[in-house]
Amino acid sequence: MEQRAAVVGHITGVVRSAAQGDHRNSYIATDFPQSDDATTRAVVNAYLAWAGPADDAVMLVLYTAPGTVMGAVELASWRNP
């Protein structure tokens, strides 16, 4: 719940790719000016809480406000640590 609170109001868009076989990727735009590890973790955890266990995304790509990649995360390692 803390992760969600930390990113509320900072997510400016979520786009999911077309299905690629049995999975897809998700892309998240934020208004954060730059990336840092704590912010990336908070956004990924908030996404996983929002999407739920049935989500079929395998890769999550995060973007900063200027449009640079904040991070790309393979979600299996986050779902099953």
Number of C-alpha atoms within 10 A of each C-alpha: 9 9 17 17 11 13 20 11 10 15 17 14 11 13 11 12 11 10 11 9 6 8 13 16 18 18 16 20 21 21 16 18 13 15 16 11 9 9 16 19 15 18 22 23 19 19 18 19 13 11 12 10 9 7 11 15 21 15 16 20 19 23 24 20 17 12 14 13 15 22 16 15 16 13 17 11 9 12 11 6 6
